[in-house]
Amino acid sequence: MITEPDVFSLIYKLSQIDVYKKEIEDIKDLLLPFSNLVEVTIYQQPANHLLVSRGKIVKTKPLIDKEISYCPPEFCNKFGRLNMPQLPIFYGSIGVQTYEPILSEIDARVGDFVAIGTWTHRASIKLTTIGYRNAVFSELSSSRKALPYDKIANINPGKIKLIELIKDEMGKIFSKRISESESEKYKLGIGIIETWFNFKVLDIDALLYPSVVNTADYDNIGIRKEYVDEYLMLLSVNYVEVTGISPYKYKLLNRTSSISSNGNILWDN
């Protein structure tokens, strides 16, 4: 039987892993004995329910949707929050009302030219969540409370306490701030995803999680490449020049909602 000290022992072992020497399989080996404490809720959203936005720093206006989609596998050479090298994930934000969080996600600087795309999905999408815990939101200094995605079944109180603990701690590990030069540290979060939220095993298309860059005040989504290729549909693109930061300011240079059936971006003017 798993006990509270067992969970704290796991947290300590994970904190001591040398990610530059260990592989994701080593992390999964530590996590697997705790699998019975992880409950995964899958949400199915109907077609066209979500609007997903993402920005990409570019040198010129993109001419085809693939230029602003996920990183091509041959150029995806580092670990990301959800992806391993050569295995790209489409990263985006949902529910954003301004470009501030989108520009923050890509660390845009004054003088950068950015293409900001908005997509929807032409088929239903199955997703799950990680990190929607008050402990995570507090650690990221969020201005909002955690959204109620992490529902726990009505089981005995002792097990609920363990589930709450492991959801809090695994959410905090996944939501660590990691610099681009330390991408190997993403192995810990990927180990958690591969063990408990594996897209293929659970037959899910995407993972929803609070934005780490934006202190959990906005929501990010990672969508598997195969779903993107088949069902994601670009609706519009805005081409901007960043003119200020903190807060972000930008100049709109061009915009379009004319996208051909084969993904060509047809710019206005």
N, C-alpha and C positions, 0 to 999 in steps of 0.2 A: 504494500500500500504506500502510495506517495504521501509524504508529510510536508508540513511547512518548512522544516529544516532542509528537506531534499530540494525544495524550490530555491531556497537561498543558496544552497550549495551549487546548484546549476547556474545561478546568476553569477556567483563568484568564479566558477570555472570559465564561463563565457567571457568574463572581464579579463581573465588572464591569458586568453588565447592570443598567440602571436599570428596575426592574420597574414603576415608576410611569409610565414613558413607553413601554416596549416591550410588545408583545402576546405571547401564547403562541405564535403562528405564528412570530415571530422566534426564539424559543427552539428550536422544532422545526426550523427551518432550520439551526441550529448542530448539532443532534443527529443529523439524518438521515444524514450521511456515515459515522457510526459504527455504523449499524444492523447491519452484518454481525458486530459484536463482541458483540451482545446475543442470548443464548439464553434463550428463555422456556419454562419447564417448566409445563405445565398439569396440575393435579391434579383429578380428578373424585371427589367424595365422594357416597356414596349418600344417598338421602332419610333424614332424621332423624338424620344422623350428627353434625351440629354443634349445639351449644346456644349461642345468641348472646344476650348480655345488653347492655342499655344503660339509662342513667338519664336522666331529664329533670326539671329543676326546674319545679315546677308550683305553682299557687295553691290548687287544690282537687283532689280525687281525679279522675283521668280516667275518662270514661265510655265511651270507644270507643278501639280500638287505634290509630287514626290519630293520636290526640292525643300518643302517645309514640313514634311511628315517625319517619321522616325529616321534615325541615323541608319544609312545603308550598312549592312553587316560587315562589309570590308573595311569600313571606317569606324565601326563600333569596337574600339580596342581597349576599353576600360570597363570596370565594374561601375554600375549605377545603382540607384536605390532599389531597383527591381531587376535589372538586367545583368547578365554575365557578358564577357567579351564575345563579339560576333553573334550575339543573340539579342537583337534590339527590341525595345519596348517603345510604344508610342506614349509619350508623357504629355499630359495636358491638364488644364484646370477647368472646373465646371462651376457654374453659378456666379461668375465674376461679372461685375457691373462696370468696372473701369480697367484700364490697361496697367495700372500700378502693379498688381500681383503678377501679371504675365511678364512684365519687364523685369521685375525683381527675380523671378525664377531663372532667367537667363543672364542675370547680372549685367544688364545692358548699361553702357556708359555713354556719356555725352559724345555726340558725333557718330554713334552707331546708327546704321540703317537696319530696321527691323521689319520683317514681314509677319503680321499677326493674322493667323487663320482661325476660322470658326467652322467646326464640322458638326454633323449629326450622323445618325446611324440608321441605315435603311432596313435593319432587322432588329428583333429584340436582342437585348444584351444581358448576360448573366454576370453579376459581380458580387464580390464580397468586400469586407472592410478590415482594416487594421489601424490601431492607434486612436480610436475614438474613445478615449479614457480621460477622466478628469486629471489623473496623475500625469498623463502625457501633455495635456493642454496647459497644466500648471508649470511643468518643466520648460515648455516652450514660451511661457509668459503670454499666453493667448488672452485676448480680450473677450472671448466667448466661452461658454460652457460646452463640454463635449456633447456632440449629437448622439441621440439614443440608438445607435446602431448595434452596440454590443449587448444583445439580449441574452440572459442566462436562464436556462430552464429551471423550473421549480423543483429542485432536488434538495438533498439533505444539506443543512447549513454548513457543516464542516467542509463538504466538497465545494460549495459555493465560494467559501473563503479562499480556497486554493485556486479556483478558477479565476476569481477576481485578481488575486495576487499575480498569477502568471500572465494574465491579459495586460495588467499594468506594466509589469517588468519587460515583457516581450515587446509591448508597444513602445516603451521608452528606448529599448535597444534599436528597434527599427527606425525610430524618429530622431536618432542622433544627428547633430550637425556635423557634416563631413566635408572637408575641403577637396577640391579637385585633385590636389597632389596626394591625397590620402585615400584614393578610391578603393584600395584593397580592404579598407575598413567596412565597406558595404557588404563584405562577405557574411558578416554576422546577421544582418537583416535578410539577406538573400537566403541564408540557411534556414531562418524562420519561415520565410515564404515557401521555400522548396519542401520543407517538412510538413507544414500544416495548411498551406493555402495554394498548393500546387495547381496551376491552371489546368494541366492535362488530366491529373488524377480526379479533380473535382468537376471537370468539364465546365470551367468558368472562362469568361472572356476578359475580365478586367478586375482590377483591385482599386478600391477607393481609399484614400488616406489623407489626413490633414497635411497641409503644406508646411514643411519644416522651415523653408526660407521665409515664409510669411507668418511665422509664429502661430500656426494652426488657425489663423483667422479665415483661411480659404481652404477649399478642397481640391486635391489633385487626384488624377486618375491615371493609371497605367494600363494600357490595353495591349493585348498580345498581337503580334505582327499579323498573324493569319486572319484574325477578325478584321483588322484595319484594311488589309488588302481586299477583302471580300465585301465589307459592309460599310466602312466609314466613308462619308460623302462630304467633300469640301463645299461650304456654302458661300463663303466670302473671304476676302483678304484685304487688309489694310496695310499700306506701305508707309512707314513713318521714319522720321529722323528724331533721335533722342536729343533734346535741347537742355534738359536739366534733370537732376536727381534729388531725392530727399525733400519734397516728393518729386516723382517723375513728371517731366514735362516733355512734350513731343510736338512735332510739326507733321501734320498729315500731308503726305506727298501724292498719294494716289489711293484709290480704293476700287474694288470691283466685287460684284456678286455674280459675274458671268463666268461660269466654269463649264467647259465643254464636257461631253460624256466620257471622253478619254482623259480628262484631268487637266487639259490646257487652261491656263489662267488668262482670261481675255480682259486686259486692262482698259479702264475708261481713259478717254483723251489720248 
